[in-house]
Amino acid sequence: MKKKSGSAEEETKAAVAAEEKEEKEPVPVKAKKKVSSKKKVVQVSVSPKEAEEIVVSLSNAGHSPSEIGLILRDEHGVKNFYVHTGKRIQKVMAEHKLVGEVPEDMLNLIKKSVALQNHLAKNKKDFSAKRGYEITVSKIRRLAAYYSKKGRIAKDWKYDAESTALLVK
């Protein structure tokens, strides 16, 4: 028997092969453009001396070093204070005797522990908050040991819930 070149069987095989080929080829996907939600920082030329004066005035107004850094970045266009002036914000504050007796990170942990103490006084059965309080106190004690070795706080400084609550207020 002679096979015809255009038989139905061959046509179906060719159609199936064409479909498989189409399935294997990846379909190009267009990449979506990301929309930035961050505000663009406007570059403002501030001399290093002016930047130090801004730090002193903001510190006198009661801002912490991290808040001062954010204000300098957002409002005055100083992206990196250290690169701009060659000094750290803490160093400038120390030169003008504006540094607190407790470092900022430790003070933030103390504020958190006081808030947790107040919460636990009202909610005695909140055991997850109690664990959070214990972890926070542990962090404070570890930081206190580190800072006492470095000389940033007194060698005999100990965490006490009542006395440190007065630091926050």
N, CA and C atoms as a LAMMPS dump frame, in Angstrom:
ITEM: TIMESTEP
0
ITEM: NUMBER OF ATOMS
507
ITEM: BOX BOUNDS ff ff ff
-5.0000000000000000e+02 5.0000000000000000e+02
-5.0000000000000000e+02 5.0000000000000000e+02
-5.0000000000000000e+02 5.0000000000000000e+02
ITEM: ATOMS id mol type element x y z
1 1 1 N 0.817 -1.173 0
2 1 2 C 0 0 0
3 1 3 C 0.863 1.239 0
4 2 1 N 0.336 2.164 -0.648
5 2 2 C 1.007 3.43 -0.76
6 2 3 C 0.332 4.436 0.155
7 3 1 N 1.131 5.189 0.91
8 3 2 C 0.573 6.208 1.804
9 3 3 C 0.51 7.533 1.08
10 4 1 N -0.569 8.219 1.313
11 4 2 C -0.699 9.541 0.738
12 4 3 C 0.055 10.523 1.616
13 5 1 N 0.639 11.517 0.998
14 5 2 C 1.411 12.495 1.749
15 5 3 C 0.518 13.385 2.587
16 6 1 N -0.714 13.562 2.26
17 6 2 C -1.611 14.451 2.98
18 6 3 C -2.662 13.71 3.752
19 7 1 N -2.337 12.557 4.297
20 7 2 C -3.34 11.78 5.009
21 7 3 C -3.742 12.48 6.301
22 8 1 N -4.87 12.095 6.832
23 8 2 C -5.434 12.705 8.027
24 8 3 C -4.572 12.432 9.253
25 9 1 N -3.954 11.239 9.272
26 9 2 C -3.128 10.856 10.403
27 9 3 C -1.9 11.762 10.499
28 10 1 N -1.267 12.031 9.394
29 10 2 C -0.091 12.885 9.381
30 10 3 C -0.454 14.332 9.737
31 11 1 N -1.605 14.764 9.296
32 11 2 C -2.041 16.129 9.598
33 11 3 C -2.274 16.314 11.089
34 12 1 N -2.855 15.321 11.742
35 12 2 C -3.093 15.437 13.178
36 12 3 C -1.779 15.418 13.953
37 13 1 N -0.828 14.573 13.49
38 13 2 C 0.481 14.536 14.151
39 13 3 C 1.176 15.893 14.02
40 14 1 N 1.087 16.478 12.87
41 14 2 C 1.716 17.777 12.645
42 14 3 C 1.053 18.864 13.49
43 15 1 N -0.264 18.803 13.645
44 15 2 C -0.997 19.782 14.434
45 15 3 C -0.629 19.659 15.911
46 16 1 N -0.518 18.397 16.402
47 16 2 C -0.146 18.167 17.802
48 16 3 C 1.276 18.672 18.055
49 17 1 N 2.187 18.431 17.132
50 17 2 C 3.564 18.876 17.261
51 17 3 C 3.631 20.412 17.275
52 18 1 N 2.823 21.045 16.466
53 18 2 C 2.798 22.506 16.431
54 18 3 C 2.27 23.069 17.749
55 19 1 N 1.246 22.412 18.314
56 19 2 C 0.688 22.871 19.589
57 19 3 C 1.708 22.727 20.727
58 20 1 N 2.449 21.6 20.736
59 20 2 C 3.466 21.381 21.767
60 20 3 C 4.567 22.433 21.671
61 21 1 N 4.908 22.79 20.429
62 21 2 C 5.951 23.794 20.22
63 21 3 C 5.507 25.147 20.765
64 22 1 N 4.24 25.471 20.56
65 22 2 C 3.712 26.741 21.052
66 22 3 C 3.667 26.773 22.579
67 23 1 N 3.361 25.629 23.205
68 23 2 C 3.285 25.556 24.657
69 23 3 C 4.661 25.711 25.298
70 24 1 N 5.714 25.207 24.648
71 24 2 C 7.048 25.244 25.211
72 24 3 C 7.673 26.632 25.148
73 25 1 N 7.295 27.427 24.171
74 25 2 C 7.882 28.758 24.048
75 25 3 C 7.321 29.669 25.139
76 26 1 N 8.222 30.288 25.916
77 26 2 C 7.735 31.17 26.982
78 26 3 C 7.153 32.45 26.408
79 27 1 N 6.108 32.883 27.048
80 27 2 C 5.459 34.12 26.632
81 27 3 C 6.172 35.271 27.334
82 28 1 N 6.655 36.255 26.596
83 28 2 C 7.342 37.366 27.26
84 28 3 C 6.373 38.166 28.126
85 29 1 N 6.821 38.442 29.363
86 29 2 C 6.007 39.197 30.307
87 29 3 C 6.638 40.575 30.465
88 30 1 N 5.811 41.582 30.362
89 30 2 C 6.312 42.932 30.528
90 30 3 C 6.496 43.223 32.017
91 31 1 N 7.646 43.782 32.353
92 31 2 C 7.933 44.135 33.738
93 31 3 C 7.18 45.404 34.107
94 32 1 N 6.594 45.379 35.302
95 32 2 C 5.877 46.556 35.773
96 32 3 C 6.874 47.548 36.348
97 33 1 N 6.631 48.8 36.114
98 33 2 C 7.478 49.834 36.678
99 33 3 C 7.096 50.035 38.135
100 34 1 N 8.128 50.105 38.985
101 34 2 C 7.878 50.33 40.403
102 34 3 C 7.654 51.816 40.637
103 35 1 N 6.668 52.085 41.45
104 35 2 C 6.383 53.465 41.817
105 35 3 C 6.988 53.699 43.195
106 36 1 N 7.859 54.664 43.305
107 36 2 C 8.515 54.95 44.569
108 36 3 C 7.581 55.733 45.479
109 37 1 N 7.444 55.237 46.708
110 37 2 C 6.584 55.927 47.666
111 37 3 C 7.386 56.882 48.553
112 38 1 N 8.712 56.83 48.432
113 38 2 C 9.543 57.699 49.258
114 38 3 C 9.557 59.109 48.692
115 39 1 N 9.627 60.051 49.606
116 39 2 C 9.721 61.438 49.192
117 39 3 C 11.134 61.709 48.692
118 40 1 N 11.245 62.488 47.676
119 40 2 C 12.561 62.831 47.174
120 40 3 C 13.167 63.904 48.062
121 41 1 N 14.445 63.705 48.381
122 41 2 C 15.147 64.638 49.241
123 41 3 C 15.692 65.765 48.38
124 42 1 N 15.369 66.959 48.752
125 42 2 C 15.841 68.124 48.032
126 42 3 C 17.212 68.499 48.584
127 43 1 N 18.174 68.652 47.697
128 43 2 C 19.51 69.017 48.132
129 43 3 C 19.567 70.499 48.464
130 44 1 N 19.902 70.801 49.682
131 44 2 C 20.063 72.177 50.12
132 44 3 C 21.5 72.312 50.586
133 45 1 N 22.145 73.351 50.142
134 45 2 C 23.546 73.506 50.536
135 45 3 C 23.615 74.125 51.931
136 46 1 N 24.083 73.32 52.875
137 46 2 C 24.267 73.755 54.251
138 46 3 C 25.738 73.519 54.566
139 47 1 N 26.4 74.527 55.05
140 47 2 C 27.817 74.358 55.387
141 47 3 C 27.937 73.467 56.62
142 48 1 N 29.086 72.828 56.802
143 48 2 C 29.27 71.983 57.996
144 48 3 C 29.071 72.746 59.295
145 49 1 N 29.494 73.998 59.338
146 49 2 C 29.319 74.817 60.551
147 49 3 C 27.83 75.057 60.831
148 50 1 N 27.077 75.36 59.753
149 50 2 C 25.625 75.565 59.92
150 50 3 C 24.94 74.282 60.366
151 51 1 N 25.411 73.148 59.83
152 51 2 C 24.824 71.858 60.215
153 51 3 C 25.038 71.594 61.704
154 52 1 N 26.222 71.922 62.213
155 52 2 C 26.483 71.751 63.646
156 52 3 C 25.593 72.669 64.478
157 53 1 N 25.388 73.891 64.01
158 53 2 C 24.511 74.818 64.731
159 53 3 C 23.07 74.307 64.752
160 54 1 N 22.645 73.705 63.644
161 54 2 C 21.296 73.123 63.588
162 54 3 C 21.179 71.984 64.596
163 55 1 N 22.226 71.161 64.69
164 55 2 C 22.22 70.047 65.651
165 55 3 C 22.088 70.577 67.075
166 56 1 N 22.832 71.618 67.399
167 56 2 C 22.783 72.188 68.747
168 56 3 C 21.397 72.757 69.038
169 57 1 N 20.83 73.469 68.079
170 57 2 C 19.505 74.066 68.322
171 57 3 C 18.425 72.991 68.445
172 58 1 N 18.51 71.941 67.618
173 58 2 C 17.522 70.856 67.716
174 58 3 C 17.689 70.079 69.017
175 59 1 N 18.916 69.921 69.452
176 59 2 C 19.156 69.223 70.705
177 59 3 C 18.61 70.03 71.88
178 60 1 N 18.781 71.351 71.83
179 60 2 C 18.221 72.21 72.876
180 60 3 C 16.697 72.174 72.867
181 61 1 N 16.115 71.898 71.698
182 61 2 C 14.665 71.815 71.591
183 61 3 C 14.127 70.481 72.115
184 62 1 N 15.038 69.55 72.451
185 62 2 C 14.606 68.292 73.063
186 62 3 C 14.572 67.106 72.12
187 63 1 N 15.187 67.216 70.958
188 63 2 C 15.19 66.1 70.014
189 63 3 C 16.344 65.151 70.312
190 64 1 N 16.112 63.861 70.042
191 64 2 C 17.154 62.86 70.228
192 64 3 C 18.074 62.87 69.006
193 65 1 N 19.254 62.254 69.106
194 65 2 C 20.172 62.241 67.966
195 65 3 C 19.581 61.614 66.702
196 66 1 N 18.808 60.558 66.852
197 66 2 C 18.209 59.935 65.667
198 66 3 C 17.165 60.857 65.042
199 67 1 N 16.387 61.543 65.856
200 67 2 C 15.417 62.503 65.319
201 67 3 C 16.127 63.663 64.627
202 68 1 N 17.239 64.096 65.184
203 68 2 C 18.006 65.183 64.574
204 68 3 C 18.51 64.75 63.202
205 69 1 N 18.986 63.521 63.099
206 69 2 C 19.457 63.005 61.815
207 69 3 C 18.351 62.983 60.777
208 70 1 N 17.152 62.583 61.182
209 70 2 C 16.015 62.559 60.256
210 70 3 C 15.629 63.969 59.817
211 71 1 N 15.639 64.906 60.746
212 71 2 C 15.289 66.291 60.414
213 71 3 C 16.323 66.882 59.459
214 72 1 N 17.607 66.623 59.729
215 72 2 C 18.653 67.118 58.836
216 72 3 C 18.496 66.543 57.43
217 73 1 N 18.15 65.263 57.346
218 73 2 C 17.983 64.625 56.039
219 73 3 C 16.781 65.177 55.291
220 74 1 N 15.645 65.258 55.991
221 74 2 C 14.393 65.608 55.318
222 74 3 C 14.236 67.099 55.059
223 75 1 N 14.634 67.931 55.991
224 75 2 C 14.37 69.362 55.864
225 75 3 C 15.555 70.18 55.378
226 76 1 N 16.769 69.683 55.648
227 76 2 C 17.944 70.485 55.306
228 76 3 C 18.803 69.862 54.206
229 77 1 N 18.456 68.658 53.759
230 77 2 C 19.165 68.039 52.647
231 77 3 C 20.524 67.468 52.985
232 78 1 N 20.806 67.239 54.258
233 78 2 C 22.082 66.642 54.653
234 78 3 C 21.868 65.137 54.706
235 79 1 N 22.347 64.435 53.671
236 79 2 C 22.098 62.995 53.605
237 79 3 C 22.836 62.234 54.696
238 80 1 N 24.096 62.566 54.904
239 80 2 C 24.906 61.874 55.893
240 80 3 C 25.691 62.917 56.679
241 81 1 N 25.339 63.11 57.914
242 81 2 C 25.962 64.143 58.736
243 81 3 C 27.455 63.89 58.908
244 82 1 N 27.839 62.644 59.095
245 82 2 C 29.241 62.303 59.307
246 82 3 C 30.079 62.63 58.067
247 83 1 N 29.586 62.295 56.901
248 83 2 C 30.302 62.596 55.665
249 83 3 C 30.373 64.104 55.45
250 84 1 N 29.299 64.78 55.813
251 84 2 C 29.202 66.227 55.586
252 84 3 C 30.126 67.017 56.517
253 85 1 N 30.221 66.603 57.789
254 85 2 C 30.966 67.388 58.769
255 85 3 C 32.228 66.704 59.29
256 86 1 N 32.309 65.386 59.168
257 86 2 C 33.442 64.659 59.727
258 86 3 C 33.255 64.312 61.194
259 87 1 N 32.089 64.596 61.757
260 87 2 C 31.778 64.283 63.153
261 87 3 C 30.439 63.566 63.218
262 88 1 N 30.231 62.841 64.287
263 88 2 C 28.939 62.216 64.538
264 88 3 C 28.062 63.202 65.303
265 89 1 N 26.745 63 65.2
266 89 2 C 25.807 63.887 65.884
267 89 3 C 26.038 63.818 67.396
268 90 1 N 26.27 62.618 67.908
269 90 2 C 26.53 62.447 69.351
270 90 3 C 27.768 63.233 69.777
271 91 1 N 28.785 63.229 68.925
272 91 2 C 30.032 63.931 69.251
273 91 3 C 29.811 65.443 69.342
274 92 1 N 29.03 65.975 68.392
275 92 2 C 28.726 67.41 68.416
276 92 3 C 27.933 67.749 69.671
277 93 1 N 26.977 66.886 70.027
278 93 2 C 26.186 67.119 71.23
279 93 3 C 27.067 67.038 72.481
280 94 1 N 28.032 66.121 72.481
281 94 2 C 28.926 65.985 73.631
282 94 3 C 29.829 67.217 73.766
283 95 1 N 30.264 67.779 72.642
284 95 2 C 31.102 68.983 72.689
285 95 3 C 30.37 70.156 73.335
286 96 1 N 29.056 70.197 73.144
287 96 2 C 28.246 71.285 73.707
288 96 3 C 27.547 70.877 75.002
289 97 1 N 27.95 69.713 75.542
290 97 2 C 27.402 69.173 76.801
291 97 3 C 25.877 69.047 76.756
292 98 1 N 25.386 68.458 75.673
293 98 2 C 23.943 68.265 75.498
294 98 3 C 23.538 66.792 75.518
295 99 1 N 24.485 65.904 75.816
296 99 2 C 24.2 64.477 75.83
297 99 3 C 23.576 64.104 77.163
298 100 1 N 22.558 63.254 77.129
299 100 2 C 21.912 62.807 78.359
300 100 3 C 22.781 61.838 79.131
301 101 1 N 22.367 61.546 80.357
302 101 2 C 23.159 60.647 81.192
303 101 3 C 23.003 59.193 80.774
304 102 1 N 21.897 58.866 80.072
305 102 2 C 21.656 57.509 79.599
306 102 3 C 21.642 57.536 78.073
307 103 1 N 22.333 56.591 77.415
308 103 2 C 22.326 56.555 75.955
309 103 3 C 20.911 56.367 75.39
310 104 1 N 20.738 56.828 74.157
311 104 2 C 19.401 56.872 73.557
312 104 3 C 18.762 55.497 73.41
313 105 1 N 19.529 54.494 72.967
314 105 2 C 18.945 53.17 72.773
315 105 3 C 18.484 52.562 74.093
316 106 1 N 19.249 52.805 75.134
317 106 2 C 18.875 52.301 76.459
318 106 3 C 17.646 53.048 76.988
319 107 1 N 17.583 54.34 76.735
320 107 2 C 16.434 55.132 77.165
321 107 3 C 15.153 54.669 76.475
322 108 1 N 15.258 54.306 75.192
323 108 2 C 14.091 53.788 74.473
324 108 3 C 13.617 52.466 75.057
325 109 1 N 14.56 51.607 75.442
326 109 2 C 14.181 50.343 76.081
327 109 3 C 13.542 50.586 77.443
328 110 1 N 14.031 51.573 78.175
329 110 2 C 13.446 51.894 79.479
330 110 3 C 12.023 52.402 79.302
331 111 1 N 11.799 53.237 78.283
332 111 2 C 10.436 53.718 77.998
333 111 3 C 9.513 52.543 77.682
334 112 1 N 10.026 51.593 76.919
335 112 2 C 9.223 50.419 76.569
336 112 3 C 8.901 49.599 77.818
337 113 1 N 9.881 49.436 78.718
338 113 2 C 9.629 48.651 79.927
339 113 3 C 8.614 49.339 80.838
340 114 1 N 8.671 50.675 80.9
341 114 2 C 7.698 51.408 81.728
342 114 3 C 6.293 51.243 81.155
343 115 1 N 6.177 51.315 79.838
344 115 2 C 4.868 51.119 79.204
345 115 3 C 4.345 49.709 79.465
346 116 1 N 5.238 48.72 79.402
347 116 2 C 4.821 47.344 79.677
348 116 3 C 4.442 47.163 81.148
349 117 1 N 5.145 47.843 82.057
350 117 2 C 4.787 47.777 83.482
351 117 3 C 3.388 48.324 83.71
352 118 1 N 3.094 49.448 83.099
353 118 2 C 1.758 50.041 83.247
354 118 3 C 0.693 49.121 82.677
355 119 1 N 0.996 48.486 81.548
356 119 2 C 0.041 47.56 80.938
357 119 3 C -0.18 46.346 81.841
358 120 1 N 0.917 45.828 82.404
359 120 2 C 0.792 44.647 83.267
360 120 3 C 0.08 44.96 84.573
361 121 1 N 0.153 46.195 85.034
362 121 2 C -0.569 46.568 86.244
363 121 3 C -2.074 46.493 86.016
364 122 1 N -2.5 46.817 84.8
365 122 2 C -3.931 46.771 84.463
366 122 3 C -4.369 45.377 84.022
367 123 1 N -3.477 44.632 83.371
368 123 2 C -3.812 43.326 82.783
369 123 3 C -2.889 42.26 83.363
370 124 1 N -3.248 41.742 84.519
371 124 2 C -2.388 40.811 85.238
372 124 3 C -2.274 39.452 84.547
373 125 1 N -3.238 39.083 83.726
374 125 2 C -3.233 37.775 83.077
375 125 3 C -2.585 37.787 81.693
376 126 1 N -2.023 38.892 81.284
377 126 2 C -1.402 38.996 79.959
378 126 3 C 0.023 38.459 80.041
379 127 1 N 0.158 37.139 79.81
380 127 2 C 1.447 36.496 79.992
381 127 3 C 2.406 36.777 78.839
382 128 1 N 1.892 37.032 77.649
383 128 2 C 2.788 37.371 76.54
384 128 3 C 3.414 38.746 76.775
385 129 1 N 2.665 39.664 77.353
386 129 2 C 3.228 40.974 77.694
387 129 3 C 4.25 40.835 78.814
388 130 1 N 4.005 39.903 79.728
389 130 2 C 4.951 39.67 80.814
390 130 3 C 6.276 39.151 80.265
391 131 1 N 6.182 38.266 79.295
392 131 2 C 7.411 37.758 78.659
393 131 3 C 8.128 38.879 77.913
394 132 1 N 7.377 39.721 77.223
395 132 2 C 7.982 40.862 76.537
396 132 3 C 8.685 41.787 77.506
397 133 1 N 8.091 41.981 78.668
398 133 2 C 8.694 42.816 79.708
399 133 3 C 10.003 42.203 80.195
400 134 1 N 9.992 40.889 80.428
401 134 2 C 11.206 40.211 80.9
402 134 3 C 12.327 40.296 79.87
403 135 1 N 11.984 40.15 78.601
404 135 2 C 12.982 40.248 77.533
405 135 3 C 13.54 41.664 77.452
406 136 1 N 12.674 42.653 77.599
407 136 2 C 13.114 44.049 77.548
408 136 3 C 14.046 44.369 78.712
409 137 1 N 13.71 43.892 79.893
410 137 2 C 14.565 44.113 81.069
411 137 3 C 15.918 43.431 80.859
412 138 1 N 15.909 42.26 80.26
413 138 2 C 17.159 41.559 79.975
414 138 3 C 18.033 42.37 79.019
415 139 1 N 17.414 42.961 78.001
416 139 2 C 18.169 43.799 77.057
417 139 3 C 18.756 45.016 77.761
418 140 1 N 17.978 45.594 78.666
419 140 2 C 18.463 46.767 79.41
420 140 3 C 19.668 46.387 80.245
421 141 1 N 19.611 45.256 80.922
422 141 2 C 20.722 44.824 81.778
423 141 3 C 21.983 44.523 80.961
424 142 1 N 21.802 43.902 79.783
425 142 2 C 22.963 43.631 78.928
426 142 3 C 23.583 44.928 78.42
427 143 1 N 22.727 45.881 78.007
428 143 2 C 23.242 47.175 77.557
429 143 3 C 23.937 47.915 78.693
430 144 1 N 23.386 47.814 79.898
431 144 2 C 23.986 48.484 81.056
432 144 3 C 25.383 47.925 81.325
433 145 1 N 25.544 46.624 81.213
434 145 2 C 26.858 46.02 81.416
435 145 3 C 27.836 46.508 80.349
436 146 1 N 27.386 46.581 79.113
437 146 2 C 28.24 47.049 78.018
438 146 3 C 28.632 48.511 78.213
439 147 1 N 27.65 49.357 78.494
440 147 2 C 27.935 50.781 78.634
441 147 3 C 28.762 51.092 79.875
442 148 1 N 28.621 50.297 80.933
443 148 2 C 29.448 50.534 82.11
444 148 3 C 30.9 50.162 81.821
445 149 1 N 31.123 49.124 80.998
446 149 2 C 32.485 48.771 80.596
447 149 3 C 33.095 49.86 79.718
448 150 1 N 32.278 50.447 78.843
449 150 2 C 32.753 51.488 77.932
450 150 3 C 32.848 52.861 78.595
451 151 1 N 32.277 53.002 79.796
452 151 2 C 32.355 54.263 80.516
453 151 3 C 31.269 55.264 80.14
454 152 1 N 30.229 54.825 79.439
455 152 2 C 29.148 55.743 79.052
456 152 3 C 28.164 55.981 80.189
457 153 1 N 28.084 55.011 81.121
458 153 2 C 27.247 55.176 82.32
459 153 3 C 28.104 54.803 83.532
460 154 1 N 27.608 55.103 84.719
461 154 2 C 28.358 54.816 85.946
462 154 3 C 28.563 53.311 86.109
463 155 1 N 29.69 52.954 86.702
464 155 2 C 30.025 51.536 86.886
465 155 3 C 29.017 50.824 87.79
466 156 1 N 28.435 51.541 88.741
467 156 2 C 27.513 50.921 89.688
468 156 3 C 26.051 51.076 89.273
469 157 1 N 25.775 51.473 88.036
470 157 2 C 24.402 51.662 87.574
471 157 3 C 23.712 50.318 87.468
472 158 1 N 22.579 50.19 88.092
473 158 2 C 21.765 48.968 88.047
474 158 3 C 20.357 49.332 87.619
475 159 1 N 19.712 48.411 86.921
476 159 2 C 18.333 48.638 86.507
477 159 3 C 17.415 48.406 87.687
478 160 1 N 16.588 49.404 87.974
479 160 2 C 15.57 49.295 89.015
480 160 3 C 14.288 49.896 88.412
481 161 1 N 13.214 49.15 88.464
482 161 2 C 11.99 49.552 87.78
483 161 3 C 11.476 50.925 88.247
484 162 1 N 11.507 51.177 89.553
485 162 2 C 10.962 52.434 90.072
486 162 3 C 11.858 53.627 89.729
487 163 1 N 13.151 53.465 89.942
488 163 2 C 14.055 54.604 89.733
489 163 3 C 14.228 54.931 88.25
490 164 1 N 14.233 53.914 87.387
491 164 2 C 14.388 54.177 85.969
492 164 3 C 13.104 54.744 85.367
493 165 1 N 11.986 54.488 85.98
494 165 2 C 10.731 55.08 85.504
495 165 3 C 10.788 56.597 85.641
496 166 1 N 11.533 57.086 86.622
497 166 2 C 11.689 58.527 86.803
498 166 3 C 12.54 59.137 85.681
499 167 1 N 13.439 58.353 85.092
500 167 2 C 14.246 58.84 83.962
501 167 3 C 13.376 59.185 82.755
502 168 1 N 12.35 58.381 82.563
503 168 2 C 11.476 58.568 81.399
504 168 3 C 10.619 59.795 81.568
505 169 1 N 10.127 60.029 82.777
506 169 2 C 9.238 61.15 83.019
507 169 3 C 10.043 62.389 83.196
